[in-house]
Amino acid sequence: MDRAALADFLRRRRAALLPTDVGLPSGARRRAPGLRREEVAALTGMSADYYTRLEQSRGPQPSEQMLAALARALRLTDDERDYLFRTAGHSAPDRRSSLPHVAPALLRVLDRLEDTPALILSNLGEPLVANRMAQSLFGDVSARTGLDRSDVYRWFTEPASRAVYPEDDHARQARALVANLRVAYGAMGPRSRAGELVRALQTASAEFAELWARHEVAARFEDHKTLIHPELGAIELDCQVLFTEDQSQALLVLTAAPHTEAAEKLELLAVLGTQRFGG
């Protein structure tokens, strides 16, 4: 671990960012450029003291989980993320087998979306980051690990995960998930994380095995969705999708037409957050 190089890299990356770059209010005029240390700490979920020690070349070796959080908070590119890991004494994550690093360009867009549900998905259906409204609508899976992080895996192994969609839409959604996974499998190959996911689902779900055998291929999302919230009921939303250039990640933005019942429900959702009425 090169503590001096790590400290200098963190300081320079922090100084290069404005609060608005990471979805924070600009606030009062600042004496120094860039984010404050406590803001970086809050974005990564670590203590301000811990982060300060890293920048002062006197902290312990950060874990890989902590480095991944720092890479996301500082909006690092893949190459910068790899450098961060190596400087901290870890091997760079395998880009083919590890959980994808969130594309900074998509994060910059997500940072500006506060009044409508939005989330970034990997091509394996893993929610990589979601705003507060999306977590309220779809649930928070940030604590999940392994295959359980994938919406595709949970759809075919956890019946309760389907509750967010109307029952008469389950068949269409199942086909869409499998067709999207087929695209990822074709791009990543049978020995990749996509291949691992396919093999696990073929064993765990006869429904998945039947749909996989159809060989349907489609990298798209429905333009219009009806989603079910436990307290607000059905919400009809339009879905817009922004892909990275290699289509390995997608930003989903869900909106409602103005002056509609769905728009009113989204306003309630913004107030409700992850709480529950009557709770």
C-alpha positions in Angstrom: 0.0 0.0 0.0 1.4 3.4 -1.0 -0.2 5.7 1.6 1.4 8.9 0.2 0.2 8.2 -3.4 -3.3 7.2 -2.1 -3.6 10.3 0.0 -2.6 12.6 -2.9 -4.9 10.9 -5.3 -7.9 11.2 -3.0 -7.1 14.9 -2.3 -6.9 15.7 -6.0 -10.0 13.9 -7.0 -12.0 15.5 -4.1 -10.7 18.9 -5.1 -11.8 18.3 -8.7 -15.5 17.8 -7.8 -18.2 20.4 -7.0 -21.1 19.5 -4.7 -23.5 19.7 -7.7 -21.4 17.0 -9.4 -22.5 14.5 -6.9 -26.1 15.6 -6.3 -25.4 17.9 -3.3 -26.5 21.5 -2.9 -23.8 24.0 -3.6 -24.5 25.9 -0.3 -22.5 28.9 0.9 -19.3 30.0 -0.8 -16.4 27.8 0.0 -12.9 28.7 1.1 -11.3 25.9 -0.9 -12.4 24.2 -4.2 -14.0 20.8 -4.3 -15.9 18.7 -1.9 -15.4 18.8 1.8 -13.9 15.7 3.5 -17.0 15.1 5.5 -19.1 15.2 2.3 -16.9 12.4 0.7 -17.2 10.5 4.0 -21.0 10.8 4.0 -21.2 9.6 0.3 -19.2 6.5 1.1 -20.7 5.6 4.5 -17.5 6.0 6.4 -16.7 8.3 9.3 -15.1 11.7 8.6 -12.2 10.8 10.8 -11.5 7.6 8.9 -11.5 9.5 5.6 -9.3 12.3 7.0 -6.7 9.8 8.1 -6.6 8.3 4.6 -5.9 11.8 3.1 -3.3 12.4 5.7 -1.3 9.2 4.9 -2.0 7.6 8.3 -5.1 5.5 7.8 -5.3 1.7 7.8 -5.6 -0.2 4.5 -9.1 0.3 3.2 -11.1 -2.8 2.3 -12.2 -3.5 -1.2 -15.8 -2.6 -0.3 -14.6 0.8 1.0 -12.6 1.4 -2.1 -15.5 0.6 -4.3 -17.6 3.1 -2.3 -14.9 5.7 -2.7 -14.6 5.1 -6.5 -18.4 5.7 -6.8 -18.4 8.8 -4.5 -15.5 10.4 -6.4 -17.0 9.5 -9.8 -13.9 7.7 -10.9 -13.5 6.2 -14.3 -12.7 2.5 -14.7 -9.0 3.2 -15.1 -9.0 5.6 -12.1 -10.9 2.9 -10.0 -8.2 0.3 -10.9 -5.5 2.8 -9.9 -7.2 3.4 -6.6 -7.3 -0.3 -5.8 -3.7 -0.9 -6.7 -2.4 2.1 -4.8 -4.3 0.9 -1.7 -2.6 -2.5 -2.0 -5.3 -4.5 -3.7 -5.6 -6.1 -7.1 -7.8 -4.2 -9.5 -11.2 -5.8 -9.8 -11.8 -8.2 -12.6 -14.0 -6.2 -15.0 -15.5 -9.4 -16.3 -16.4 -11.1 -13.0 -16.8 -8.4 -10.4 -19.8 -6.2 -9.7 -19.6 -3.4 -12.3 -18.3 0.0 -11.4 -21.1 2.5 -12.0 -20.5 4.6 -15.1 -19.8 8.1 -14.0 -21.8 9.6 -16.9 -24.9 7.8 -15.8 -24.3 8.8 -12.2 -24.1 12.5 -13.1 -27.6 12.2 -14.7 -28.9 10.3 -11.7 -27.6 12.9 -9.3 -29.9 15.4 -10.8 -33.1 13.3 -10.6 -34.7 13.8 -7.2 -38.4 14.2 -8.0 -38.9 10.9 -9.9 -37.8 7.3 -9.5 -34.5 6.5 -11.2 -32.0 3.7 -10.9 -28.9 2.3 -12.7 -29.0 -1.4 -13.6 -26.2 -3.7 -14.8 -26.8 -5.9 -17.8 -27.5 -8.7 -15.4 -30.4 -6.8 -13.8 -28.4 -5.8 -10.7 -29.5 -2.4 -9.2 -26.2 -0.6 -8.9 -27.5 2.6 -7.4 -31.0 4.0 -7.0 -32.4 7.3 -5.7 -34.7 7.5 -2.7 -37.9 7.3 -4.7 -36.8 4.2 -6.7 -35.9 2.4 -3.4 -39.3 3.2 -2.1 -40.9 1.8 -5.2 -38.7 -1.3 -5.9 -37.2 -1.9 -2.4 -33.6 -1.5 -1.3 -31.4 -4.4 -2.3 -28.0 -2.8 -1.5 -27.4 -5.3 1.3 -27.8 -8.3 -1.0 -24.8 -10.2 -2.2 -24.0 -12.6 -5.0 -26.7 -13.8 -7.3 -29.4 -12.3 -4.9 -28.4 -8.9 -6.2 -29.9 -9.7 -9.6 -33.5 -8.8 -10.3 -33.6 -11.7 -12.7 -32.5 -14.2 -10.1 -34.9 -12.9 -7.5 -37.8 -12.9 -10.0 -37.5 -16.7 -10.6 -36.5 -17.7 -7.0 -38.4 -15.3 -4.8 -42.1 -15.1 -5.6 -42.6 -12.0 -3.4 -40.3 -10.1 -5.7 -43.0 -10.1 -8.4 -45.4 -8.1 -6.2 -44.2 -4.8 -7.7 -45.9 -5.8 -11.1 -49.6 -6.6 -11.7 -50.2 -10.3 -11.9 -51.4 -10.1 -15.5 -48.0 -8.6 -16.5 -45.9 -11.3 -14.9 -45.6 -13.4 -18.0 -44.4 -10.5 -20.2 -42.0 -9.3 -17.5 -40.5 -12.8 -17.2 -39.9 -13.1 -20.9 -38.3 -9.6 -21.0 -35.9 -10.4 -18.2 -34.8 -13.6 -19.8 -34.4 -11.9 -23.2 -32.3 -9.2 -21.7 -30.1 -11.8 -19.9 -29.7 -13.6 -23.2 -28.1 -10.4 -24.6 -25.7 -10.2 -21.7 -24.8 -13.9 -22.0 -24.0 -13.5 -25.7 -21.7 -10.6 -24.9 -20.0 -12.0 -21.8 -19.8 -15.7 -22.6 -20.7 -18.9 -20.7 -17.7 -18.6 -18.3 -18.7 -15.1 -17.1 -21.0 -13.9 -14.3 -23.9 -14.1 -16.9 -23.1 -17.8 -17.4 -23.0 -18.4 -13.7 -26.4 -16.7 -13.4 -27.9 -18.8 -16.2 -26.7 -22.1 -14.8 -28.0 -21.3 -11.4 -31.4 -20.4 -12.7 -31.7 -23.4 -15.0 -31.3 -25.5 -11.9 -33.5 -23.4 -9.6 -36.4 -22.6 -11.9 -38.3 -24.8 -14.5 -40.0 -21.6 -15.7 -36.7 -19.9 -16.4 -35.4 -23.1 -18.1 -38.4 -23.1 -20.4 -38.1 -19.4 -21.3 -34.3 -19.7 -21.8 -34.9 -22.5 -24.3 -36.9 -20.2 -26.5 -33.7 -18.3 -27.3 -35.4 -14.9 -27.4 -33.0 -11.9 -27.5 -33.9 -8.3 -26.8 -32.1 -5.5 -24.9 -35.0 -3.2 -24.2 -37.4 -2.1 -21.5 -41.2 -1.4 -21.8 -41.9 2.2 -22.6 -44.9 2.1 -20.2 -45.1 0.3 -16.9 -47.8 -0.2 -14.3 -46.1 -0.7 -10.9 -47.6 -1.6 -7.5 -46.7 0.3 -4.4 -47.9 -1.3 -1.0 -49.7 1.9 0.1 -50.3 3.9 -3.1 -51.5 1.0 -5.2 -51.0 0.9 -9.0 -49.0 3.7 -10.6 -48.9 4.1 -14.4 -45.5 5.4 -15.4 -43.5 6.0 -18.6 -40.0 4.5 -18.7 -37.1 6.1 -20.4 -33.8 4.3 -20.6 -30.2 5.6 -21.2 -27.6 3.0 -22.0 -23.8 3.2 -21.7 -22.0 2.9 -25.1 -21.4 -0.8 -24.5 -24.9 -1.4 -23.1 -23.5 -2.9 -20.0 -25.4 -0.5 -17.8 -28.7 1.3 -18.1 -30.3 4.3 -16.3 -34.0 3.9 -15.9 -36.1 7.0 -15.4 -39.8 6.6 -14.5 -42.1 9.6 -15.0 -45.8 10.3 -14.9 -47.8 12.5 -17.3 -48.5 15.9 -15.7 -51.9 16.5 -13.9 -52.6 12.7 -13.7 -53.4 10.5 -10.8 -50.0 8.9 -11.3 -48.3 12.3 -11.0 -50.1 12.8 -7.7 -49.0 9.4 -6.4 -45.3 10.2 -7.3 -45.6 13.4 -5.2 -46.8 11.2 -2.3 -44.0 8.7 -3.0 -41.5 11.6 -2.6 -42.9 12.4 0.8 -43.3 8.8 1.9 -39.8 7.6 0.9 -39.1 4.2 2.4 -41.5 4.8 5.3 -44.9 3.2 5.5 -48.3 4.9 6.2 -49.5 4.2 9.7 -46.1 3.0 10.7 
